[in-house]
Amino acid sequence: MANYTIAQLDEIPSVRCPCGHSRRAFVSPANKLATMHMVDITADARTHYHKKLTEIYLILEGRGHMELDGKLFPVRPMTAIFIKPGCRHRAVGRMRIVNIPIPAFDPHDEWFDDDDEAAPSRPAKLSARRRQSAGANGRTNGHTRRRKLAGIS
């Protein structure tokens, strides 16, 4: 087996993510070290955090802001951001970025503070609409939602 892997980011199918749409390279069960994502940030990027992942963002195109733990910072092409585990973050504005998650991206390590999503260890407060669609036990499956956002069936 080779000691390298090559990916053509613009040929990888995109998947929905909290920030918009992502093309994820080097994602495989055998790779635990790091992955690389090209992300097209949309206007509805969602604040989230990771308990284990560190992320390095590099802004390629566009201008806007990064919200990091509630503070806004202006960003433009060639701005790099180092985001440690636990930092609540989102991009504000339309941008294209490269994101390098370390260790390798884990779809189970995307967490949200808002009421729409429950981490596996705590139940969410359900809106009336979500209570209607919840199962018999009154709980929704946040794990399934995170897997759908990550593009995993």
Buried (B, 14 or more C-beta within 10 A) or exposed (E): EEEEEEBEEEEBEBBEBBBBBBBBBBBEEEBEEBBBBBBBBBEEBBBBBBEEBBBBBBBBEBEBBBBBEEEEEEBEEEBEBEBEEEBBBBBBBBBBBBBBBEBBBBBBBBBBEEEBBBBEEEEBEBEEEBEEEBEEEEBBEBBEBBBEBBBEE
